[in-house]
Amino acid sequence: MFKLKENQTNTKTELLAGITTFFTMVYIVIVNPVILADAGVPFEQVFSATIIASLVGTLWMALFANYPIAIAPGMGLNAYFAYSVVGGHGINYQTAFAAVFIAGIIFVLLSLTPFREKLIEAIPDNLKHGITAGIGLFIAFIGLRQTKIITAHPSNLVGLGDLHSPEALLAIVGLAVTLILMVLRVNGALFFGMIITAVIAFFTHQLSFDKGIMAFPSLPEGLMITNPITAVTDVIHHSLYAVVFSFILVTIFDTTGTMIGVANQAGLMKDGKLPRARQALLSDSLATAVGALFGTSPTTAFIESTSGVAAGGRTGLTSLTVAVLFLVSAFFGPLVSAVSGIAAITSPALIIVGSLMMGSIAKIRWDEIDEAFPAFITVLSMPLTSSIATGIALGFISFPLLKLVKGKWRDVHPLLYVFAVLFFIQLAFLQH
């Protein structure tokens, strides 16, 4: 079924690769509920929904696309959901999930057409790199803020917090431990860093397991969306068009870029193209729609899949292993709940993931102002406005404008002009 011989691999290698990928990315079942809790979503709801969405996407990738790529709710997209959509638009999380669901359905339709690939081609590379780096900076800022290493300041807006507080000290130790593991190239460094930090927290009486360690998974609020028609009317009533568009846009870049990167590393690209691309692209769009039904932010292909590829994973058997392990993790809700309740345990992962995403900044052409400034304003405005969508909007508006002034208007894809006008209307007339 998985064509192991054809891909020059075997069952043992694929299983080990799956275990490696899982431990590298399982931090998401802890961090995702922490971030969505800031939007008011109950922990058990997000925990179960994260696992259901990861299962759906990763199983589809395994069984229909036969790639060693795992799918789960994306970092950055969860922050956008919690801080920009729910926090910035003054809506409740049920309405925000309606926007995610609509984005997921549109996403599925786009994945069935060539439009998704065309959209990727339309966006300039510098803006793609700027979006990735900006999200990284925003995530790292959230991690520093949650641990009170960075706090509010009356005159400078932000300042250095009390580094002697138990919470800040634990976060700094956790960050140091995780960074050491990463420097030593330990597979699953983010996850094991959390475990070590949790052990330290337990012995310093900052962490306790009052509710035990294992329990049957539950969805305390049931399905978030029971009627698709209501979801559509919610989006229209609250004018969440820009939100839906931003979810689609960020997920398209994130997933497609990650899939191509992982497939390249595994040597699975054929003549610069991704075989079975449509089946692969459907995995995250279906998982996004299903995840919204149960209560989680959009899903994406995880770059951590590269750790499994490095361990020899070449087929869908790797991702099938990841899916099975996600199912097992569903029974450890109380353990995850206790750990995720301590920001200092989870925040080092946010800071480090942010630093990894900032790597994209090196690929921006800084020597050309018409290329550099749109990327710069995208990176800068995401953490400063606490809005990924605003960063994308400012980048998309400034890029074609500068190209027009420079007389290079033919270098801009027609779709980009459409996006620029839509974002301008959204910022000028629809901003709350």
Buried (B, 14 or more C-beta within 10 A) or exposed (E): EBEBEEBEBEEEBBBBBBBBBBBBBBBBBBBBBBBBBBBEBBBBBBBBBBBBBBBBBBBBBBBBBBBBBBBBBBBBBBBBBBBBBBBBBEBEBBBBBBBBBBBBBBBBEBBEEEEBBEBBEBBBEBBBBBBBBBBBBBBBBBBBBBBBBBBEEEEEEBEEBEEEBEBBBBBBBBBEBBBEBBEEEBBBBBBBBBBBBBEBBBEEEBBEEEEEEEBEBBBEBEEBBEEBEBBBEBBEEBEBBBBBBBBBBBBBBBBBBBBBBBBBBBEBEEEEEBBBBBBBBBBBBBBBBBBBBBBBBBBBBBBBBBBBBBBBBBBBBBBBBBBBBBBEBBBBBBBBBBBBBBBBBBBBBBBBBBBBBBEBBEBBBEEEEBBBBBBBBBBBBBBBBBBBBBBBBBBBBBBBBBBBEEEEEEEBBEBBBEBBEBBBEBBEEEEE
